[in-house]
Amino acid sequence: MHKVVINAETIAASGTFTSQGIAIPEVHSHFSLYWEVTGDGTAKFEYESSPDGEHYVLDDGTAIATGRVKNDGPGSDGIDMVDFSPLPCEALKIKCTETGTASSITITAVLCTT
Protein backbone atom coordinates (compact mmCIF):
# COMPACT_ATOMS: atom_id res chain seq x y z
CA MET A 1 0.00 0.00 0.00
CA HIS A 2 1.26 3.47 -0.89
CA LYS A 3 -0.67 6.43 0.46
CA VAL A 4 0.19 10.10 0.01
CA VAL A 5 -0.24 11.51 3.50
CA ILE A 6 1.18 14.99 2.98
CA ASN A 7 0.81 16.58 -0.46
CA ALA A 8 2.94 19.68 -1.13
CA GLU A 9 2.05 21.13 2.29
CA THR A 10 3.86 24.35 3.21
CA ILE A 11 4.73 24.51 6.90
CA ALA A 12 5.69 27.88 8.36
CA ALA A 13 8.74 28.36 10.58
CA SER A 14 8.10 26.52 13.88
CA GLY A 15 4.80 25.24 12.44
CA THR A 16 3.31 21.75 12.39
CA PHE A 17 1.16 19.77 9.99
CA THR A 18 -0.53 16.48 10.91
CA SER A 19 -2.08 14.20 8.29
CA GLN A 20 -5.52 12.74 8.54
CA GLY A 21 -5.76 9.29 10.11
CA ILE A 22 -4.70 6.37 7.94
CA ALA A 23 -6.45 3.09 8.71
CA ILE A 24 -4.03 0.18 8.86
CA PRO A 25 -6.11 -2.61 10.45
CA GLU A 26 -4.19 -5.48 8.90
CA VAL A 27 -0.68 -4.04 8.86
CA HIS A 28 0.96 -3.83 12.25
CA SER A 29 4.69 -3.82 12.09
CA HIS A 30 6.75 -2.39 9.27
CA PHE A 31 6.39 0.91 7.42
CA SER A 32 8.49 3.23 5.30
CA LEU A 33 8.04 6.95 4.96
CA TYR A 34 9.21 8.55 1.72
CA TRP A 35 9.44 12.34 1.64
CA GLU A 36 10.56 15.34 -0.32
CA VAL A 37 11.61 18.50 1.54
CA THR A 38 11.97 21.87 -0.19
CA GLY A 39 12.43 25.33 1.31
CA ASP A 40 15.08 26.56 3.71
CA GLY A 41 13.70 25.10 6.95
CA THR A 42 14.33 21.85 8.80
CA ALA A 43 11.83 18.97 9.06
CA LYS A 44 11.05 16.51 11.83
CA PHE A 45 8.74 13.58 11.04
CA GLU A 46 6.82 11.71 13.75
CA TYR A 47 3.80 9.44 13.95
CA GLU A 48 0.74 9.39 16.16
CA SER A 49 -0.88 6.01 16.76
CA SER A 50 -4.47 5.07 17.56
CA PRO A 51 -5.95 1.87 19.01
CA ASP A 52 -9.42 2.69 17.65
CA GLY A 53 -9.03 5.15 14.73
CA GLU A 54 -10.46 8.01 16.82
CA HIS A 55 -8.03 8.81 19.63
CA TYR A 56 -4.40 9.46 18.67
CA VAL A 57 -1.32 9.55 20.89
CA LEU A 58 2.14 10.95 20.22
CA ASP A 59 4.30 8.76 22.46
CA ASP A 60 7.94 9.22 23.36
CA GLY A 61 10.13 7.64 20.72
CA THR A 62 7.78 8.24 17.79
CA ALA A 63 10.27 10.27 15.77
CA ILE A 64 10.73 8.82 12.29
CA ALA A 65 13.39 11.30 11.16
CA THR A 66 14.78 14.60 12.45
CA GLY A 67 16.91 17.40 11.04
CA ARG A 68 15.90 16.80 7.42
CA VAL A 69 16.62 19.60 4.93
CA LYS A 70 16.33 20.29 1.19
CA ASN A 71 19.79 18.89 0.38
CA ASP A 72 19.50 15.61 2.35
CA GLY A 73 19.09 12.18 0.85
CA PRO A 74 21.20 10.03 -1.43
CA GLY A 75 20.84 12.50 -4.30
CA SER A 76 21.31 15.59 -2.10
CA ASP A 77 17.89 16.74 -3.36
CA GLY A 78 15.74 16.57 -0.21
CA ILE A 79 14.28 13.20 -1.19
CA ASP A 80 14.75 10.32 1.23
CA MET A 81 13.06 7.30 2.79
CA VAL A 82 13.26 5.70 6.25
CA ASP A 83 11.80 2.52 7.76
CA PHE A 84 10.01 2.62 11.11
CA SER A 85 8.08 0.15 13.27
CA PRO A 86 5.27 1.47 15.47
CA LEU A 87 3.55 -0.62 18.11
CA PRO A 88 0.47 -2.47 16.81
CA CYS A 89 -2.43 -0.06 16.23
CA GLU A 90 -5.48 0.45 14.03
CA ALA A 91 -4.48 3.80 12.52
CA LEU A 92 -1.60 6.26 12.16
CA LYS A 93 -1.17 9.97 11.52
CA ILE A 94 2.07 11.43 10.18
CA LYS A 95 3.18 14.68 11.81
CA CYS A 96 5.77 17.06 10.34
CA THR A 97 7.21 19.97 12.30
CA GLU A 98 9.50 22.71 11.02
CA THR A 99 12.20 22.79 13.70
CA GLY A 100 14.65 25.36 12.28
CA THR A 101 12.43 28.25 13.55
CA ALA A 102 13.48 30.72 10.82
CA SER A 103 12.23 29.42 7.43
CA SER A 104 9.33 27.48 6.00
CA ILE A 105 9.41 24.07 4.30
CA THR A 106 7.19 22.35 1.77
CA ILE A 107 6.67 18.64 2.31
CA THR A 108 5.31 15.77 0.25
CA ALA A 109 5.27 12.42 2.06
CA VAL A 110 4.13 8.91 1.16
CA LEU A 111 3.48 6.13 3.66
CA CYS A 112 4.45 2.68 2.34
CA THR A 113 3.50 -0.67 3.88
CA THR A 114 4.24 -4.21 2.88
ABEGO torsion letter per residue (X at the ends): XBBBABBGBBBBBGBBBBBBBBBBAABAABBBBBBBBBEABBBBBBBBBBAAGABBBBBBGABABBGBBAABEAAGAGBBBBBBBBBBBABBBBBBBBAAGABBBBBBBBBBBX
